Amino acid sequence: SLHDALPISQTALGVHYELGYGVKTDLTQAEQWYRKAVDQGDAEAADYLGKLYQSKDPAEAARLFNKALEAGKQGAGCDLAYLYFHGDLKQDYIEAYKWYDIVFNLCTNVERCPSGAAENGMRLAGQHLTPLQIEQARRAAVVWLDAHGDNRKGASK
């Protein structure tokens, strides 16, 4: 069927099952539809599926958020940073700062991008870090950005 072929349709079905739009809420069905779309490279589905996993399997959520970010879904980087900032994965303010910094840089010249959230996240994470740790996080962000340069959506280096 068409739904089996198009990731955007699979993601939409996942949303419908997750939120109960026109169907009974069914997180198992939502997860299955999101997974089909993720397997075809859909960044939005990876972000949604990561949010479903956030409390039950933070490591899998982190993997999905990273996959979504690599596919161009900038907001997934904030979700990933959140896992480190709040200790869902492991509390690591340097990692949180790094991911917020990556999102902030990815958002250059991109409409509807969470640059404000990323900037605020860097400020909050930075309150727990020394200047040397902030520099460490920034260097790690640059390494990631250089390795994933084609996903920067017009950001200046």
N, C-alpha and C positions, 0 to 999 in steps of 0.2 A: 504494500500500500504506500501511498504518498508519505504518510507519517513515518514509515520505516526508512524512507530515503532521505528526507530533508532534516538536517540538524535543527534548523530554526523551528520546524513543526514539532520535533521531539522536545525541544526546550519549552515551547509553549504548552505542550501537553503536561510536561513536568510541573510547570507553574500552576496549571489548572488543578492537577491532583494535589499539589502541596497546599494550595490556598482554598480549594473547594469551589472553584469557579465552574458552575454548571455540572459538577460531578461531586460525589461524596469525597471529602478529604481522605487521601490515602497516600501516606508518606512512602510506602513500599513502591506503589506505582510511580510516584514522583521520582523516586530514586532511580527506578529502572529506565524511565524516559530520559532523565538527565544523563545517565550513564551512556545510553545509546548516542546521545548528541556529543558527549565528551569524547567518546571513542572515535568520532568523526572530526574532532578538533574544534568544537564549539566552545569559545571562551566564556560566553555568558552561562552556559550549562555547567561548566567547570566551577564557576564562581557560586552558582546556586547550590550545586552538589556539595561544595566545600562548606557552605553554611549549614547544610543538613548534618554534616559530619563534625562540625565544630565542637560540640559538647561530647559526642560519643567516641570520636576517634580524631583527636587534634592533629596527629601526625598525617593521617590521610587528608584532613582538611588543608593542612599546609601544602601537601603535594598538589592538591587540586587548585589552590589559590595561586601557587607558583606557575602551574600549567596555564591558568587563565591569564595571568600577568604576561607570561611569555607570548601568549597569543594576542595580546593587545588590550586586555581588559584592565585598565589602570587601577580601578577601584579594588581589584583583588589584592593588590599590593598593600593597601590599607588593611584589608582583612587579615593578611599574613602578618603584618606588623602588630596588629591587635593580639594575635595569638602569643607573640613574644612579650608584648608589653604587659598583658594581664596574666601571664603565666599559664595559659591554657596548654601550651606546648611545653615550655620551660621559660621561666622569667629570664629574659635577656634583653636589657635595655639597649645594648649595642646593636643587636640584631633588629630590634624594633626601629631604632633610629635609622639604620641602613635601609630598611624597606620603605619607611616614610620618605627618606631622602630620594630613593629611586622613583617613587610615585611623583614626588614634587618635580623631579627632573623630566619625567615622562610627560608631565602635564603642560610643559612649555608649548604654547601656541595650539593647544587642543581645547576645543569647547566641551563643556559639560564634563570636566575632569575634576576629581576631588583634590585639587591643589591646596585649598584652604584646610581641609582635613589633614592632609599630609604635613603641611607647615605646622599646624597645631600639634600634631603627633610628634614631630621633631622637637618642638619646644618642650613638650611634656616629658618625652624620653630623655632629652638633654638635661633636664633638671636632676636626673639620677646619675649623670655621667661626668667624668672629669674632661677637661679640654682634650687630653690625649686620647681618651676613649671616643670622643666625638670625631676626632680626626681619623681614628681607626675605622669607625663606621662609615665616614665619608669616603675613605679610600676603597672600602669594600663595595660601596654603592657604585663608584666609578668603574671598578672592575666588572661588576654585573652589567652596567650600562654599556660599556665597551664591547662586552661579549654578546649583547643582545641589541646592538645598535639599530638593526633594521626594524625594531618594534618601537622606536622612540616617537613615531608619529609626528615628525617635524621638530622635535626638541633640538635645541642647539647644544652642542657639546661644550 
